[in-house]
Amino acid sequence: MPSKKVLVVSGKRKTAVARAVVKPGVGRIRVNRTPVEIYEPEIAREKIMEPLLQAGDEVWKQLDMDIKTSGGGYMGQAEAARMTVANALLKWTKSSHLRTVFAEYDRTMIVGDSRHKEPKKFGGAGARAKEQKSYR
């Protein structure tokens, strides 16, 4: 019995994590069980679609991707999903041309952005702000 090829790929952005299961199929891409074509908000949908548009139809129309995102906000989740989609396409095709296309368009599609929110400290409202005093 021949085994079916299945990939599991993940991507992160800030505190958001996206995991994708990639199988041979007909081009169905779902984010949290929602087809990517009707995913809301629109700006997040466009972010997730970027690697698909860069790769071209003939590459991803033969795959099915189920992406689950958690943590962070909707844009962090969208960027994590975008990274997951790009890395899934790269792993599936093993194409160096596709890697250069993604890297020239936006390197954060392949390599994660390591910036995180600085933690809040005591004595103030935020990470750097301190309580003000009116004397001296």
Summary of the structure (lengths in Angstrom):
residues: 136
radius of gyration: 18.8
end to end distance: 81.2
largest distance: 81.2
contacts: 362
relative contact order: 0.20
helix: 40%
strand: 21%
